[in-house]
Amino acid sequence: MVNVNGQTLDEKFKSLPFGSIKPTGWLKEQMQKDLEGFVGHLDQIVPELINDPIYGSGRLKKNSKAKDLGNHKEGDAEGDEQYKWWNSETQSNWWDGYLRHVLLLDNQKGKEKVKKYIENILATQDTDGYIGIYDKELRYQFNSENGELWSKASLYRGLLAYYEYTKDKKVFDAVEKAVENVMIHYPINQSSPFNTGNSFNGGVSHGLTFTDVLERMYFHTNNKKYRDYALFLYQDFSATYQSEADAQFKNVIDLNYKLQSHGVHTFEHIRTLIIAAYASQQKKYNEALQTYLIKIKNAVTVSGGAIGDEWIAKRDANETVTGYEYCSLQELLDSYALYFQKTGDEKTGDEIENIFFNAAHGSRNPLHSCIAYLKTDNSFEMLGTKNGEVEANRKQTRYKYSPAHQDVAVCCNPNAGRISPYFLQNAWMKENDMTIIASLLMPSVVETDLNNNQVKIENITQYPNTNDFHFKIQLKAKSKFTIKIRKPSWVTKITTNENFILKNGFIVIERNFLQQDSIQISFETDVQMLKTKTGHYYFKHGALLYAFPIQAKEIKGKNYFGEFSDYFYEPVSHSKYLFSEKAKPIFRDNKIYVELLNMSNHLVEEVELVPLGKTILRQLTF
């Protein structure tokens, strides 16, 4: 955990450059399927949004009008100003996920497309370094809602990933110059980028994620000025009016303050608070971070669902009545990954895997290439509203599956394209030049250097569907080093022929490795019968949660083009189950069989539960 006693905060692990880790096995197949689906075709599904030249010839000016994004606005009280910058978020987050997919999958056609995109973006850079969405008469001169920093953050993250993969220095130089342009026009401790009046400023507070870019610049340069500037941004954010204020320092440290903002802001801002703690080396930020993380846990469902449908609204997570947004899943996963890298806290690895394998997979449609904008753990219908609940003054359509969700906002689908590569990016880390960490467990292959030796390690596994791992090791020359494998908290027994020690939740194997070597290891576990804070039971085996799948009638909605359509689901049966004292769950053939009480006929029946990620409508808690 983060040290809260005023001592120096040392970073436990170090992340690897993007491209060092690539997908294999089922994860590679799934990412390939996504690339063939909406992740690879969003620019054709909503071409007017993705192809808007907002960073170039279409930069925003004083007389620019709010854009028609094709969405319903009933019940949205945020005003039209956000619709001016919104396309920057949509297209930059989409390109970020898309380019990571094509590079990791070595898709040649996609790589050419990405190269052209990068060249076009760099061509928009002004001589002073500016890359952004505003014309000279507007940029850096705001007293109301704007997307200045937010449009940069979403764009520069993808540019830096491209640089890390290709080593194309002109891309890094362009980002470096663009970041310097921000720091010149918003001088540290002499300006107030977040002081934009007392009205809604969601785009402004999204801009706090510019600290993601600064942290990555620090990763590449080790230049303290980037962290100093990140701390300055957080302090200014905390000292000004924000409509999304959960992460403001005064609210974080107020133990009576309940999280209430738009969920995605709340969860993405964890990263800024982490960076502030490490930049400042001050006890107050360390303690604030710990307090914030406790509050966050109360807003997360058992599946890892980061609630906010779309606001947290002072509620605690509930498996039926609080929904979670796909954007928030990506942002919480990314925030936890940064925390894991900084602290080495193995339990955070469990949280990351829970989000990806359960909530995120449980929000994907297993039959079509689309995702749910909003989803609940107990999902009894997907007909637009939350389990049939009608919201006043709002045409709620978020509880459905779509390749775009254009009627709401094309934000969740771009983030759904980011989540797999961001999850994969954290599969391996280093502790030092002699130690590599299998931090998140998934089929993957990493290439790096250890002890001045080229190392390639592939984790061959069907995890989380099975708990067996074959680490295939290839070295340029035989060498001695250490591999640490994170032990999930649910493991009851470790089986391996390797000599190892357990230390701080990691299996530590230190030995001399041959040029061609391997490690075989398996985890054993039992069915876990767990209880929610609301007193309901749920069932888990290994990393996966298991739910009762509810048979549903599929209703096809709007068609975008080809096979890309919206889908709604109406339950065929309304039977629900209650926990029974006779419940003695048995795991067999990747299913859990358990006796539960049928509320319709009041009979105890054996029920078959399947992994949450294989369901559309389901009952998870009983």
N, C-alpha and C positions, 0 to 999 in steps of 0.2 A: 504494500500500500504506500501511498505518498507519505513521506515523513512530515509530521506536523509539529516537530519540536524545534524548528528554527535552524536545523542543520542543512547542509548543502544537499540539494536534490540531485542525485545522480540518475542518469537514464539507464535503466536495466538492460534493455535490448536496443538494437539498431535495425531499422528497416532496410530493405534492399531496394536498389533501383527498379523501377517498373520494367518488366520484361525478364527479370532474373528468374521469375517463377511463372511456369506455364501450366495450363490445365491438362490433365490426362483422364482416361477412363470415362465414367459417366458424366463428370463435370464438363469435360471437353465436348462430349456429345450434346449435352444440354445447351451449352453456349453456342455450339454450331447450329442447333435447332432454333435458338433465339435469334441468331444472325440471319437465318433464313426466314424468320418470322418478323414480328413488329420491331425488334431492335434494329434489324437491318433495313427496314422499309418505312420507318416513320417519316422520312422525307418525301415519300410517295403517298403516305396515308394523310398527312397534313402538310402538303407542299407549301402552302401560302405562309405557314408559320416558320418552317425550317429554312425556306429560301428567302425570307425577308432580309434585305441587305442592311440590317440595322447597325452593323459595325463598319459599314463602308458608305456607299452612296446614299443609304437610307438613314444616316445618323439623325437623331432627334434634334429639332430646332424649336425656337420659341413658338412658332405657329403650328407645330406638329399636333395632329389630332390623335385622340385615343383610338386604338386599333380594334377592329372587329375580329375577335379571335374565334368566333363561331360558338361561343358559350352562352349559357343562360346566366343571367345576373340577378334573378329573383332572390331576395334575401341577403345579397352581398352589399354590405354597407361601407366597403372600403373606398369607394369612389373610382373614378375613371383613370386617375393618373398612373396607377399601376399597370394599366393595359398598354401604356406607351412602351414600357421597358420589358414587358413580359416575354416577348419573343426572344430576347437575349438569353433568358433563363432556359426556355424551351430548347432552343437550338444548341446552346453551348453544353448543357447537360447531356443532350442527346449525342452530340459529337464526342463528348468525353467518353461515354459508354461505348459508342460505336467504334471509335478508333482503338480503344483498348481491346475490344473483341477481335477486330480484324488483325491487329498486330499479334495478339496472343495466339490466334488460330492460323496465322500466316496465310491469310486470305489475300491472294495477289490482286484480284480485281478491287477489293476493298482498300487495299494499301495504296493503290494508285489514286483512288478517290480521295483518301485521306491526305495524301501528299499534295494534291491539288487544293484541297481545302486549306491546309496549312499555308501554302504559298499565297492563297487569296487573302487570308487573314493578315499575314505579315505585310502584304502589299498595302493594307489600310493604315499601317503605322505612320503617324506624322513624324516630321523631322525631330520634334522635341521628345519623341518616345511614346506619345499617347496612343494607346489602343483601347477603344471603348465605343460607346454608343451615342455620345453627345457631340454636337457641333461646337465650335470654339466659343460661340456666344453664350452657351449654357454650362459647359463643363466646369465642375468644381465651384459652382456659384448657386447653390441651392438653399432655399429656406422652406422647402416642403418635400413631399414624397418624391423619391428618385431612385434610380437603379445604377448609379455611378460605380460604386464599389462592388455591388452584387453582380453586375454584368461582367466585370473584370474577373472576379473570383471564379465564376463558373467557366469562363473562357480559359483563363491562365492555367487552371488545374489540368485541363486536357493538353495544353501546349507543353507543359512541363513533363507530362507522361510521354508525349511524343518524343521530346528531347531525350529522356532517359532511355527510351528504347532504341532510337536511331543514332544517338550521340551527335546529332546535327547541331553544331555549336551556334549557327545563326539563329536557331529557334530560341536557345537559351539566352543569347545576347539580346534578342528582341524582348523577351519577358523581363530580363534584368533592367533594360532601359525603360520599359513600361512601368515597372514597379518603382523605379527611381522617379519617374514622372509624377506618380501619386505622392511620393514622399516629399517632393519639392512643392507641389501645389497644396498639399495638406501637411505643412511642416510640423514635425513632432513637437508636442507641448506648446505650440504657438497657434494652433487652429482647432476647429471643432467640426470634424466631418459629420458627426451624428446630431448636430444641433440644427434641426429642420422644422422647428415650430412645435405646436401642440396638437397636431392632427395625425390621423393614421399615417404611418410611415413604415409599412411592412417591408418594402424594398430596401429601405435604408438599413433596417435591422438585419435583413438577410446579408447585407454588405459586410457585417461583422465577420463572415466567413472568409473575407480577404486574408484573415490570419492563417487559413490553410495554405495560401500561396506563400506567405511570409515564412511559415514554418518549413516549407519545402525549399525555399531559397536558402534558409539557414542550413538545411540538410546538405545542400550542394556546396555552399561557400564557407560555412562555419563562421559567418560574419554576424557578430552580435547585434548589429544595427537592425536586422530584420526582426529579431525577437524584441528588441527595445520598442520598435514601432508597433508590433503586435500588442504589447502591453499598453502603449499609449492609446491604441484604438479601443481596447477594452475599458480603460479608465474613462475615455471620452463617452463611450456608449453608456457607461454606468452613471455618468454625471448629467446626462441630457434626457429630455422626454423621449420615451419609446413606447409605441403602442404594443410592442412585443417585448415585455420587460422582465420575464422570469429570470433571466441570467444576469440582470443588473446586480451589482455587488450588494447594495442595500437590501434587495429582496432575497438574494441567496442566503445571507447571514441571518435574516429574520426567520426564526423557527416557526412563527405563526403564519408566515406567508405561504399560501397554497399556490401551486403551479396553475396557471390559468391561460397562458398564451396559446397562439397557434402552435400546435405540437411540433411541427418541423423546426420552427425557430428554437424552441426550448431544447430540442435534442441536438441540433447542429452547434449550438452555442456552448455545449459541454467542451468542445475542442478548444474554443477560445479561452475558456477558464483554465483548462489544462496548460495551454501555452503560457498564459499569464503567470501561473504558479511557477513554471520552470524559468520563465524570463525574469521574474522578479526575485526569486529565491526568498520570498517573504512568507512568514508563517500565516499571515491573515489570508492569503490566497490559497495556501494549502488547506487550511481549515474550511474555507469557503467551498473549495472543490469537493471535499468529503461530504459536507452538508448538502450540496447540490446533488451529488450522486445518490444520497439516501432519499431525497425527494423524488428523484427520477425513478428509483425502484418502485415507489408507490404508484407510479403512472405507467407501469409495464405489466402486461398480462402474463400468465404462466407460459404462454407460447413465445414470449419475447416481443409481443405486440406493443409498440410505443403509442399510447393512446393519444387521441386528438382527432375528433371527428366533426370539425377540423380543429376545434379548440379543446384544451384540457379542461378548462372551466372549473377549476378547483375540485375536480373529481379524482377519486382513486380508481385504479383499473378494476374493471369488472368484465367477466368473460362473456356476458350477454348484452349489457346495456352501454358499454363504451367501445367504440370502434377505433381502429387505427389506420392511419394513412400510409400508403406504400412509401411515399417520400420520407416519412418519419422512420420507417424501418431502415432505409439506407443511411439516414443521417445518424441514428443511434448506433448502428453497426460500425460506421466509420469513427464515431466518437469513442466507442469502447475499444476499437482497434488502436487508436492513438494512446489511450490510457494503458492498454496492455503493453504496448511498446515501451512506454515510459516507466512503468512500475514492475512489469514482469508478473503481475498478479494473475495466477493461473485460473482463478475463479472467473475472471473477466473473459477468459477464453471460452468457458462454458456459456457465458451470456451471449457472446458473439455467435457461437454455433447454434444456440437456441433460436436466435433471431433468424438466421439464414435457413436452417433446416426445418423450422416449424412455422413461425409467423410468415416469413417471406414465401416459402414454398406453399404454405396454406393459402396464400393470396394469389397464387398463379392458377390459371385454368389448366388442368391436366389434359383437357381435350382439344383446346384451341390456343393459338398464340395471342394471349391477352391476359390482363391482370385486373384485380379488383382495386379500385381507387381507395375505397374504404372496406374494411372487413372486420368481423367480430370472431372471437374464438368459437363461441356457439353461434353457428350461422344457420338459422332456420328457414331463411328465404333470401334470395338475391334478386329482388324486383325493383330495386332503386332506393328503397328506404331501409332503415336499420331494423331488421326483423319485423317489418310492418309498421314501425312507429312513424307517425306523421309529424313533421316539423312545421311550426307556424311560420308563415311569411317566407318560406323557402321551398323551391321546387327541387327536392332532394333526388338526385339520380346517381349518387356516388356508389351505392351498393349494387354494383353490377360488374360484369367483366367486359373490358374493352381494350382494343389495341391502341387507343388514343385518349379516350375520355374527353373529347373536345367540347362536349356540352358543359363540362365543368372547367377544366384547365388541363392543358397538355404538360403536366409537371410530373405526375407519378410514373408515366410510361418511360420518359427519359431516365428517371432515377432507377427504374426497374432494369434498365440497360447498364447501369453503373454497378449494381449491387454484386453481381458475380465477380467481375474483375477486381473490385475493391476487397471483397472477401478473400479471393485468391491471393491478392497482393500481400496479405498478412499470414499466409500459410507457413512461411519460413522467416526467421529473423536471426541475427547474430547477437551473441553476448560479448564476444571479443574475437580476435583473429584465430583463436583455437577452438571456438565453441559455436556450433550452429544449433538453432532451436527449431524443432517441429512444433510450431506454436499453435496452429489450427490444423485439424486433421481432415484431410480430403485427398482425393487422387490428384497428384501434382508432381512436377519435377522442377528442381532448383539447380541453377548453375552459378557458382560463386568461387571465391578463393578462400582457402583456409590454410594457415601456416605456410604461405607462399606456394600453395599447390592448387591446381585447378580441380574443382570438386563438382560432381554431378550426382544428385541423389533423387531418385524417383520413389514416391510413396505409392505403391501399387495396392489399392484397396477398394472395396465397395462401401466403405464407411459413408454414411451412418447406418446403412442397411445391414452391414455386418461389422464386426469389431476386430477384424484381422488385418494386419499390416505387414507388407513386405517392402522394406527399404532397400532398394537396389542402388549400390554405391559404385561409382566409377571415378577413379583418381588418375591424374597424370603420372603420379609416382606414389608409391606406398608412403603412408604418413600416419603420424599419431595426432589425433584430435578428439574432441568430445561432441557427442550428439545428445541433446536433451529433448525428450519427447514429453509433451504435456500430458499428464494423467488426468482425464476428466474425473470429476468428483463422484460420478456414479459407479466407477470401476470397483469391483469387489475382489478381483484377483487378476494378477498379471502373469502371463505365461510366455516365457522366452528362454532360450539357451544362453543368452548374454548375461555376463556379470554386470550388475547395475546397483546403484543406490537410489533411494528416493530422497529428493531434497526440494523443499518448498513447492511440492506438487508436480515436480518434473522427474521423469525417469532418466537418470544420468548414466550414459555409457561412454567410458573413456578407455580407448585401447589403440593399438596399432592396426590400421586398416590397410588391406591389400589393394592393388590397383582395381581389381574386380572383387567386390565384397558385398555382403548383405547383412541385414538384421531382420529377423522374423519375430514378431511380437503380437500377442492377442490379449484382448481384455474380456473378462467375464463380468456379467451383471445379472441382476434379478429384475423381475417386474417391480416397479415402484408404484405404490398406491399412495398418492400424495393429496394434500388438502389445500384448497385455496383459502385466502383470507376471509372469504364469504362463507366458508364452511362446506364447500362442495368438494367432491373427490374427482381426481383425474389420474390417468394411468400413463406410465412412461417406461420405456425399455431402452437403455442406452441413451443416446442423444435425442431420440425421437419420442414425441407425444402421439398417443393413439386415440382416435375418436370414432364414434358411431356414425357411419356415412348414411345420410338421409337421401332416399331415392327422390329424384327430381325430374320435372318436365322442363326441357330446354326450350326457350323462346328466343328466336333470333331477332335482333334489333337492327339498328342502322348498319348498312353496309358501306364501307369506305371505298374499297376496290378489291377485286379478286376474292380471296378467302378471308379478308380482314373485316370482321363484323363485331358488333356488340352482342352480348348474350346475357339473358336473364334466366333465373331458375326458380321455378315454383315447386314447392314440396308436393309429392304425391301422397305422402302420409304425414300426419301431424302428431304421431306418437312420440312421446318423450319418455326418458328413463330416469329413475331415481336410484341412488345408491342402495344396495342391499347388504345387510350384515352377512349374507351368505357369499358375498363376493370373495372368490379365491382365484384371482387372475392367473391364467396360464399363457405362456408365450410359445407359439408354434407357427412355423412357416411365415415369419415376419408379421404375425397378427397376434392380438391379445384376445383371449376368450375369457369372458367373465359373466357371472350371473348378476343381472340387474332387475329392478322392479319396473315393469311396464305400466305407466300411469294410465293407459287406456283401459286395460283389462285387469289391472291390479295383480298380475301374475309375475312371478319371478321367472325370467327367461335367460337362457345363455345367449349372450350378445357377442358378435364379432366386431372387434375394433381394428381399424387400419391406420397407418401413419397419416398424420394430419395433412401432410403435403399431397396426399392422393385423394383428397376430398374436395367437394364443392360446397354442398350443404352438409352440416355435421353437428353433432352434439359432443363436445369435448369434456364438459364437467357434469357431474351427476350428484 
